[in-house]
Amino acid sequence: MRRATIIGGSLTGLAAGILLRKIGWEVNIFERSPQSLSDRGAGIVMQPETLEMLRLCGAQSDAEVGVWLTTRQYLAADGSILSSQRMPQLMTSWGLLYSWFKKSFPGHNYHLDQEFQNVRQNESSITSRFKSGVEDSADLLIAADGFRSGIRALFLPEVQPEYAGYVAWRGVVPETDLPESALKGFADCFTFYEMRGSHILAYLIPGETGSTEIGQRRLNWVWYWNLPEKGLSALLTDAKGIRQAYAIPPGGLHPEQEEKQRAIAVSVLPPVFKTMLRATKEPNAFALARELREQKTLSESLENWQRSELDRGRNLMSYGQGLGSRSQGR
């Protein structure tokens, strides 16, 4: 039986592990966190591939895994509807996906408190070593440890993230914390407001426990704000005075930065978005499995997969950069 080591136990690592087990592989996932990952409070627009993954995990209906919206609407500065069109979309959350994926992967193959250290490899296997002293040998090593990947840093140290020119403020609000008038403005809608050099969006997602029942859901919002690179240092210095690399974790935002952005919100956002921000307490791989299933050598499968995924990645990066630049007026 072929074996795989996966570094990183979040959504990508779990998805890869589930799919490899479906084709008969033995898989071990190693997660550096000492405890199960908590709900990040992040909303996600459901994609067909994600829904297919949830079906593999046993989901029987859309209502189990997301909140259906019927309309996309854009607001004017006074809160009136500038334009709207029917555009059904299913919205989910990081926490719900993690819950479904985690229960679909055997617990005895999911190892917490294991921080990656280094690897060694030969012609037949690759062995991962962790700071705890644990080692795991396998036919395949998958780096699913996020955009700050320690494995990528080891093999491709020259690949570094580049600042896009804008930051994302985000948060979630339990729908019960919103007045009925505000909630009505967001119900069944993916709502946007565009302004010069910025835009904000909001939509309903499942509740913290994964419930999609009315009254138990949350309103997820993201506010994209242009910021000169010289302003990043102050923004990314948290409440304890520590300069974070890319993001401030929930509850860690420096009060001065929070007050500053809340003041901007009062001056530039439509009424319904102002209400939403006031209620926010803390603003803050199918193709591979198919290749490996084919009767090819492991190196041939990986080479074929790499060619297609690099092309896909370049196209997605270009599309995302263009979309961001247009939305932010850059």
C-alpha positions in Angstrom: 0.0 0.0 0.0 1.3 3.4 -0.9 1.8 5.9 1.9 1.5 9.7 2.1 2.6 12.2 4.7 0.6 15.4 4.8 2.0 18.4 6.6 -0.9 20.7 7.7 -4.3 19.6 9.1 -6.5 22.3 7.9 -8.9 22.2 5.0 -6.4 21.4 2.2 -4.6 18.8 4.2 -7.8 17.0 5.2 -9.2 17.2 1.7 -6.1 15.6 0.3 -6.1 13.0 3.0 -9.7 12.0 2.4 -9.2 11.8 -1.4 -6.0 9.7 -1.1 -7.7 7.3 1.3 -10.5 6.9 -1.3 -8.0 5.5 -3.8 -6.5 3.1 -1.3 -3.5 5.0 0.2 -2.5 5.0 3.8 -2.3 8.7 5.0 -1.0 10.4 8.0 -1.6 14.1 8.7 0.6 16.2 10.9 -0.7 19.4 12.4 1.5 21.8 14.3 -1.3 23.1 16.5 -1.5 21.4 19.9 -5.3 21.3 19.7 -8.0 20.9 17.1 -8.3 24.0 15.0 -11.0 26.4 16.0 -13.6 28.1 13.9 -11.9 31.0 12.0 -15.2 32.8 11.6 -14.6 33.1 7.8 -17.3 32.9 5.2 -16.6 31.0 2.0 -18.5 31.1 -1.3 -19.3 27.4 -2.1 -17.5 26.1 -5.2 -18.6 22.9 -7.1 -15.4 21.1 -6.1 -16.0 21.9 -2.4 -19.6 20.7 -2.6 -18.4 17.5 -4.3 -16.0 17.0 -1.4 -18.8 17.4 1.1 -20.9 14.8 -0.8 -17.9 12.4 -0.4 -18.0 13.2 3.3 -21.7 12.2 3.5 -23.6 15.5 3.1 -27.0 14.7 1.7 -28.4 18.2 1.0 -27.3 21.8 0.4 -29.2 22.8 3.5 -26.8 20.8 5.7 -23.7 22.7 4.5 -24.6 26.2 3.6 -27.0 29.1 3.3 -28.6 29.8 -0.1 -28.8 33.4 -1.3 -31.0 34.4 -4.2 -29.8 37.9 -5.1 -26.7 40.0 -5.7 -27.3 43.6 -4.8 -25.3 46.9 -4.8 -26.1 49.7 -2.4 -25.9 53.5 -2.8 -24.3 55.6 -0.1 -27.7 56.3 1.5 -28.4 52.5 1.7 -30.9 52.4 -1.1 -30.5 49.6 -3.7 -28.5 50.8 -6.7 -28.9 47.6 -8.6 -29.8 44.0 -8.1 -30.0 40.8 -10.1 -31.0 37.2 -9.4 -27.8 35.2 -8.8 -28.3 32.2 -6.6 -25.2 31.2 -4.6 -24.6 28.8 -1.7 -22.5 30.3 1.2 -20.7 28.2 3.8 -18.0 28.8 6.4 -14.5 27.6 7.3 -15.8 26.1 10.5 -18.5 24.0 8.8 -16.1 22.6 6.2 -13.5 21.8 8.8 -16.1 19.9 10.9 -17.2 17.8 8.0 -13.7 17.0 6.7 -12.3 16.3 10.2 -15.0 13.7 11.0 -14.4 12.0 7.7 -10.7 11.4 8.4 -9.7 8.7 11.0 -8.5 10.3 14.2 -5.7 7.9 14.8 -4.0 9.1 11.6 -4.4 12.8 12.5 -1.5 13.9 14.7 -1.6 17.2 16.7 1.3 19.2 18.1 3.7 18.1 15.4 5.7 21.0 13.9 7.7 20.2 10.7 11.4 20.4 10.9 13.1 19.0 7.8 13.1 16.1 5.3 15.4 13.6 3.8 14.7 11.6 0.7 16.1 8.8 -1.5 14.9 7.2 -4.7 12.1 5.2 -3.0 10.8 7.3 -0.1 10.8 10.7 1.7 11.0 11.0 5.4 9.7 13.9 7.4 11.1 14.8 10.7 9.2 16.9 13.3 10.5 19.0 16.2 9.1 16.4 18.6 11.6 13.9 17.3 8.8 11.9 15.4 9.7 10.7 11.9 7.3 9.5 9.2 8.4 7.8 5.9 6.2 7.7 2.9 6.1 7.5 -0.9 4.7 11.1 -1.1 4.9 14.2 1.0 2.2 16.9 0.6 2.8 20.4 1.8 -0.6 21.7 3.1 0.8 24.0 5.7 -0.6 27.3 4.3 0.8 30.3 2.4 3.7 30.5 5.0 4.6 26.9 4.3 7.8 25.7 6.0 8.2 23.1 3.3 8.0 25.6 0.5 10.5 27.8 2.4 12.9 24.8 2.5 12.7 23.9 -1.2 11.8 27.3 -2.7 13.2 30.0 -0.4 13.0 32.6 -3.1 9.2 32.5 -3.3 7.9 35.2 -1.1 4.4 36.9 -0.9 4.1 40.4 -2.4 1.8 43.1 -1.0 -1.2 43.7 -3.3 -1.7 47.3 -2.1 -4.8 46.8 0.0 -5.8 45.0 3.2 -9.0 43.1 4.2 -10.9 43.9 7.4 -13.3 41.1 8.2 -15.7 40.0 10.9 -18.8 38.0 11.7 -22.0 39.0 13.5 -24.6 36.5 14.9 -27.8 37.4 13.2 -29.5 37.7 16.5 -27.2 40.7 17.4 -28.5 42.7 14.5 -31.8 44.8 14.6 -34.5 43.4 12.4 -34.3 46.4 10.0 -30.6 45.7 9.3 -31.0 42.0 9.0 -33.8 42.5 6.5 -31.4 44.5 4.3 -29.0 41.5 4.0 -31.5 38.6 4.0 -31.2 36.3 0.9 -28.7 38.8 -0.6 -25.0 38.9 -1.4 -24.6 42.6 -0.7 -21.9 45.0 -2.0 -21.1 48.7 -1.6 -18.4 50.2 -3.7 -16.6 53.5 -3.0 -13.4 55.2 -4.4 -10.5 52.9 -3.6 -12.5 50.5 -1.5 -15.4 48.1 -1.4 -17.2 46.1 1.3 -19.4 43.0 1.0 -21.5 40.9 3.3 -23.5 37.6 3.3 -25.1 35.1 5.6 -23.2 32.0 6.6 -23.8 29.0 8.9 -23.6 29.6 12.7 -20.6 28.8 14.9 -22.0 25.2 15.4 -22.7 24.8 11.7 -26.4 25.4 11.9 -28.1 26.9 8.9 -31.4 27.5 10.7 -32.8 31.0 10.7 -31.9 32.7 13.9 -28.7 30.7 14.3 -26.7 32.0 11.3 -24.0 34.7 11.1 -23.4 37.6 8.9 -20.0 37.5 7.4 -18.4 40.7 6.1 -15.1 41.7 4.3 -14.0 45.3 3.8 -11.2 45.8 1.3 -9.2 49.0 2.0 -6.4 50.5 0.0 -3.4 51.1 2.2 0.1 52.3 1.3 2.8 49.7 2.1 4.4 52.1 4.6 1.2 51.9 6.7 1.3 48.2 7.1 3.7 48.2 10.1 1.4 50.2 12.3 -1.7 48.2 11.3 0.0 44.8 11.8 1.3 45.7 15.3 -1.1 44.0 17.6 -2.5 44.9 21.0 0.6 43.5 22.7 3.0 45.5 20.6 4.1 42.5 18.5 4.5 43.1 14.7 2.6 40.3 13.0 3.7 39.2 9.5 0.5 39.1 7.5 -2.6 39.3 9.7 -3.9 40.1 13.2 -5.6 37.1 14.9 -9.1 37.7 16.4 -9.0 39.7 19.5 -5.5 41.0 18.9 -6.2 44.2 17.0 -4.6 47.3 18.5 -7.3 49.5 19.9 -5.9 52.6 18.1 -6.2 50.8 14.7 -9.7 49.5 15.4 -10.9 53.0 16.5 -9.4 54.6 13.4 -11.1 52.2 11.0 -14.4 52.4 12.9 -14.3 56.2 12.6 -13.7 55.8 8.8 -16.7 53.4 8.7 -19.0 56.0 10.2 -18.0 58.6 7.5 -18.1 56.4 4.4 -20.4 53.4 4.8 -24.1 53.1 4.1 -26.3 53.0 7.2 -26.9 49.2 7.1 -23.2 48.5 6.9 -22.5 50.9 9.8 -25.0 49.0 11.9 -23.3 45.7 11.0 -19.8 47.0 12.0 -21.1 48.4 15.3 -22.4 44.9 16.1 -19.1 43.3 15.3 -17.2 42.5 18.5 -13.8 41.6 17.0 -13.1 42.8 13.5 -10.5 40.8 12.5 -6.9 18.6 -4.6 -9.2 16.3 -7.0 -6.8 16.3 -9.9 -3.9 14.8 -7.9 -6.0 11.9 -6.7 -7.1 11.2 -10.3 -3.5 11.2 -11.5 -2.4 8.9 -8.7 -5.2 6.4 -9.4 -3.9 5.9 -12.9 -1.5 3.0 -13.6 1.6 5.2 -13.8 4.8 5.6 -11.8 4.5 8.1 -9.0 7.0 10.5 -10.6 5.0 10.4 -13.9 1.7 11.1 -12.0 3.3 14.1 -10.2 4.9 15.5 -13.3 1.5 15.4 -15.1 -0.3 17.0 -12.1 2.4 19.7 -11.7 2.0 20.9 -15.3 -1.7 21.3 -15.1 -1.7 22.8 -11.6 1.0 25.3 -12.4 -1.0 26.5 -15.4 -4.2 26.7 -13.3 -2.3 28.5 -10.5 -0.9 31.1 -12.8 -4.4 31.7 -14.3 -6.0 32.0 -10.9 -3.3 34.4 -9.7 -3.7 36.6 -12.8 -7.5 36.5 -12.5 -7.4 37.3 -8.7 -5.0 40.2 -9.2 -7.1 41.7 -12.0 -10.3 41.3 -10.0 -8.7 43.0 -7.0 -7.3 45.8 -8.9 -10.6 46.6 -10.7 -12.6 46.4 -7.5 -10.1 48.7 -5.6 -9.8 51.2 -8.5 -6.1 50.4 -8.8 
